[in-house]
Amino acid sequence: MALPRVILADDHTIIVEAFSKLLEGHFDVVATVSDGRTLLETARQLKPDVVVVDVGMPLMNGLEAALRLKELLPALKIIFLTMNVDPGLAAEAMRRRASGYLLKSSAGSELILAIEMALKGKVYVTPKIAEGMQKVVINDPRPKELAKRLTPRQREVVQLLAAGKSMKEVASVLNVTPRTVAFHKYRIMVRLGLKTSADLIQFAVRSRILVP
């Protein structure tokens, strides 16, 4: 019987290699990637059963990638494996239909268990953060609601600009002209009622488009 197919997404090579070795014999690790955009393209091509992804990823963070992946492959199971202990972030991951949330300090057996549960249609959250998730109260949901007004391309522009990339660098990543990026930024600022680049960064963090 063929083993379930898994993609590992993390920008730290040593971590990817360690987890790939850990899953050996239990699952078929069909690919490893180091940024969110490559993850989308690789998943589109390989159609894995499970993606294990870090929250903080270059070019496109794990939360944003998860949202796109579930639109692209609704049956795909997504498990977050991260150093971020923020229970609010874990709750946001669950809202994006993740099947699991673990910390990199969790035992290796937890990752195997989380993948097995995901494949059975269940959800696993590490006990280290589950209690905190239950206590999360969203004090200001407005940024997340406003973020829904943005197109997928506009969300990419927001994330890249808020991450400190220049117009030219954003244009290079998205394969468009700097003028197009400037136009997107103008439309975003108007749509969201923002005045400065600092406002844009704050919005990106509060709406979880940019993960601190």
HELIX and SHEET records of a PDB file:
HELIX    1   1 THR A   13  LEU A   23  1                                  11    
HELIX    2   2 GLY A   36  LEU A   46  1                                  11    
HELIX    3   3 GLY A   62  LEU A   72  1                                  11    
HELIX    4   4 PRO A   87  ARG A   95  1                                   9    
HELIX    5   5 GLY A  108  LEU A  119  1                                  12    
HELIX    6   6 PRO A  127  GLN A  134  1                                   8    
HELIX    7   7 ARG A  142  ALA A  147  1                                   6    
HELIX    8   8 PRO A  152  ALA A  162  1                                  11    
HELIX    9   9 MET A  167  LEU A  174  1                                   8    
HELIX   10  10 PRO A  178  LEU A  192  1                                  15    
HELIX   11  11 SER A  197  ARG A  206  1                                  10    
SHEET    1   A 6 ASP A  28  VAL A  33  0                                        
SHEET    2   A 6 ARG A   5  ALA A   9  1                                        
SHEET    3   A 6 VAL A  50  VAL A  53  1                                        
SHEET    4   A 6 LYS A  77  THR A  82  1                                        
SHEET    5   A 6 GLY A 100  LEU A 103  1                                        
SHEET    6   A 6 TYR A 124  VAL A 125  1                                        
END                                                                             
